[in-house]
Amino acid sequence: MIVMSSVRLAAKAWNTTAARLAVVIVMALQSPGAGWTQEPVQPRIDEEFAKQRKIYQRRGAGSYTANRGLLNYAEVLPTGFCDALGRLGSSDRWLDIGAGEGQAILDYYAPQGDAAPEKCGGSGPRARVVAISIEDRRSDKWKQQAASLGDVRIRYLSGKRLSQYIPQELGKFQIITDVYGGFTYTENLSRFIDKALSLLEIGGAVYTVLPAVHLEDGAHKLGAWYKTELVDAASRPVKVCSWLKQTTCTKISCESKTDWDEPTQLIEIRKVCSGVSVPRTNLVEYIAGAPPGRRFQLEP
Ligand SMILES: C[S@@+](CC[C@H](N)C(=O)[O-])C[C@H]1O[C@@H](n2cnc3c(N)ncnc32)[C@H](O)[C@@H]1O
């Protein structure tokens, strides 16, 4: 079953020669009728990881969207995001994981009278913000703004993934956002959420979005394909929100966007106490892309 599903995932989502080749390799690596082992098909996955690293470094036409502003964030993040941003004080902190050019942060710090911060984040004091991105996408605009505000108000860190930071490098935050960033791209879903929650103050929240997934309130459609798929230990499909709701010390709210180009889940993860434990996921398939196709299996 997983064989069929993986082939469908690759073939429908990535209609390119490379993706077709990847499908052929997957099929060649599996004996007829055999199911997936819980380990990734390592040689091919390494190739996909290498391709993915190149995607991060691409610029221009072949690149992905990395300049969404604050109003785009307001559209794709859960409903409470803008109000939560507006409630932050000047010593509070906001972390944007997978910030790209950091345009949303520049908008947040735009001068009074600018439309974006008035509609999202209000006109009160501005929190301190940290942007992280694998590749450095700082624009000249970012550099000018950072020079005038100083490193304490807005900081941009690059060259590493979220999982590679030690806690002291980043500190703690009241709000964490991830807009088509690490959550959409990571090869280790449970480690990513665990790390994000470890950086969150109790009472704070992660606001994120996941495209092309089995929605919380969606029936499982025969033949449907998803860019992020989860299955349990017996290979039965699991919805991302159902999995997240098994995380201790969190309150999960999910909004479903069925009428967007791809079924998209908007997710708020509130940390309510310190004993967070995220049910572990293992990667069983990864196909490079923007975003990549991923299949995870929950540990029993
Ligand atoms: C498609 S861009 C989105 C940029 C921005 N959020 C926007 O909407 O315009 C993806 C961003 O996520 C970053 N990213 C992907 N995986 C990441 C990870 N594990 N840790 C940190 N950043 C990551 C990439 O480096 C890039 O900055």
The ligand as an ORCA input file, in Angstrom:
! r2SCAN-3c Opt
* xyz 0 1
  C       9.698     29.300      0.645
  S      10.796     30.249      1.656
  C       9.608     31.127      2.647
  C      10.145     32.468      3.100
  C       9.179     33.358      3.864
  N       8.616     32.735      5.027
  C       8.066     33.789      2.942
  O       6.947     33.314      3.093
  O       8.340     34.609      2.057
  C      11.458     28.980      2.737
  C      12.384     29.490      3.843
  O      12.479     28.472      4.838
  C      13.837     28.284      5.173
  N      13.972     26.964      5.801
  C      13.620     25.754      5.327
  N      13.878     24.788      6.225
  C      14.392     25.416      7.324
  C      14.864     24.965      8.589
  N      14.842     23.669      8.922
  N      15.351     25.878      9.460
  C      15.392     27.200      9.126
  N      14.942     27.679      7.942
  C      14.461     26.804      7.059
  C      14.562     28.523      3.882
  O      15.930     28.742      4.080
  C      13.791     29.771      3.403
  O      14.266     30.927      4.058
*
